[in-house]
Each structure stands twice: as structure tokens, then as C-alpha cells.
Amino acid sequence: MDEYLTTLRQSSKPMYEEEKRQGLILDYKVFFKETKNSPEDWDICVAVEYKNYAAMDGLAAKGEGVRDKILGGKAPAQQLSQKRAEIREIVSSELLQEVFLK
């Protein structure tokens, strides 16, 4: 887990910070899950907050610009992705909507 957190700190954090600076995202958070329902359950969650659904329109292209600025292009990003694939398993990807109770 330490190796994965190191890659988050060195590459993901600067990208998320740049995306915040550019107004592409509102915020991001990293969570540790203290309880598990099964051995296959997740233990680290990276959450990204967007202003609304419309903020995700064209996000891939905008994100590529940030990726290139921070990581130096597509090839270094692919190498990082391959390295992470060796040390993690993506259990799920969720799209959630926050509800404010009145």
C-alpha cells in the first residue's frame, strides 16, 4: 500500500491540484476504509468532486492537457498506469450524486 500511496502523492496529487486550479474539478479526497465486508473489499478510495454533470463534458480532452503538463505526455502516463496495475486492483468505479436534505 505504501508504494501505491507514493504514486498517488507524486503523480495524482499534482494532477488533481492542477485540475482544481483550472476549475475542472472542485476537490479530491483519498479515503482509507477501516472495515471490510469481505477479503475482496476495497481499502483505498480516491474520490473526485465535480461541480455538476456538465463539468464532465469533454473532460477526457481537458484532462489530457493536464496529464501532459504534469507527467510529460501520454507515454509516461501509460508507464505509470502499468506500474499501478501491478500493485492494485480496481474493485469498482462509482458515480454518486450528493443529496442535500431540507
C-alpha positions as CSV (number, residue, x, y, z in Angstrom):
1,M,0.0,0.0,0.0
2,D,2.9,2.4,0.7
3,E,4.1,2.1,-2.9
4,Y,0.6,2.9,-4.2
5,L,0.3,5.9,-1.9
6,T,3.7,7.1,-3.1
7,T,2.5,7.1,-6.7
8,L,-0.6,9.0,-5.7
9,R,1.4,11.6,-3.9
10,Q,3.9,12.0,-6.7
11,S,1.7,12.0,-9.7
12,S,-2.0,12.0,-8.9
13,K,-1.9,14.8,-6.3
14,P,-0.1,17.3,-8.7
15,M,-2.6,16.4,-11.4
16,Y,-5.6,16.9,-9.1
17,E,-4.2,20.2,-7.8
18,E,-3.8,21.5,-11.4
19,E,-7.3,20.4,-12.3
20,K,-8.6,22.3,-9.2
21,R,-6.5,25.3,-10.2
22,Q,-8.0,25.2,-13.7
23,G,-11.6,24.7,-12.4
24,L,-12.0,21.3,-13.9
25,I,-12.8,19.7,-10.5
26,L,-14.0,21.2,-7.2
27,D,-11.9,18.9,-4.9
28,Y,-10.5,15.4,-4.5
29,K,-10.1,13.2,-1.4
30,V,-8.4,9.9,-0.5
31,F,-10.1,7.6,1.9
32,F,-9.0,4.5,3.8
33,K,-11.7,2.0,4.6
34,E,-11.3,0.8,8.1
35,T,-13.7,-2.1,7.8
36,K,-14.1,-4.8,5.3
37,N,-17.1,-6.9,4.4
38,S,-15.0,-9.5,2.6
39,P,-11.4,-10.1,1.7
40,E,-12.1,-8.7,-1.8
41,D,-13.5,-5.4,-0.4
42,W,-11.6,-2.2,-1.2
43,D,-9.3,-0.5,1.2
44,I,-8.4,2.8,-0.6
45,C,-10.8,5.1,-2.3
46,V,-9.9,8.2,-4.5
47,A,-12.9,10.5,-4.8
48,V,-13.1,13.4,-7.2
49,E,-15.8,16.1,-6.9
50,Y,-17.2,17.8,-9.9
51,K,-19.4,20.9,-10.0
52,N,-22.1,19.1,-11.9
53,Y,-22.7,16.5,-14.6
54,A,-22.0,19.1,-17.3
55,A,-18.5,19.6,-15.9
56,M,-17.7,16.1,-17.1
57,D,-18.4,17.0,-20.8
58,G,-15.1,17.0,-22.7
59,L,-13.3,16.1,-19.5
60,A,-11.0,13.5,-21.2
61,A,-9.6,16.0,-23.6
62,K,-9.1,18.6,-20.8
63,G,-7.5,16.0,-18.6
64,E,-5.0,15.1,-21.3
65,G,-3.7,18.6,-21.3
66,V,-3.2,18.4,-17.5
67,R,-1.7,15.0,-17.9
68,D,0.8,16.2,-20.5
69,K,1.7,19.2,-18.4
70,I,2.3,17.2,-15.2
71,L,3.5,13.8,-16.4
72,G,5.1,14.9,-19.7
73,G,2.8,13.2,-22.1
74,K,0.9,10.0,-22.9
75,A,3.8,7.6,-22.8
76,P,4.9,8.4,-19.2
77,A,1.2,8.2,-18.1
78,Q,0.9,4.8,-19.7
79,Q,4.0,3.6,-17.9
80,L,2.6,4.9,-14.6
81,S,-0.7,3.2,-15.3
82,Q,1.1,-0.1,-16.0
83,K,3.1,0.2,-12.8
84,R,0.0,0.8,-10.8
85,A,-1.8,-2.1,-12.4
86,E,0.9,-4.3,-10.9
87,I,0.2,-3.1,-7.3
88,R,-3.5,-2.6,-7.3
89,E,-6.8,-3.9,-8.4
90,I,-9.7,-1.6,-9.2
91,V,-12.6,-3.1,-7.4
92,S,-15.2,-0.6,-8.6
93,S,-15.9,2.8,-10.1
94,E,-18.9,4.7,-8.9
95,L,-20.7,7.9,-10.0
96,L,-22.5,9.4,-7.0
97,Q,-24.7,12.4,-6.5
98,E,-24.7,14.3,-3.3
99,V,-28.2,15.0,-1.8
100,F,-28.9,17.9,0.5
101,L,-31.8,17.3,2.9
102,K,-34.1,20.2,3.5
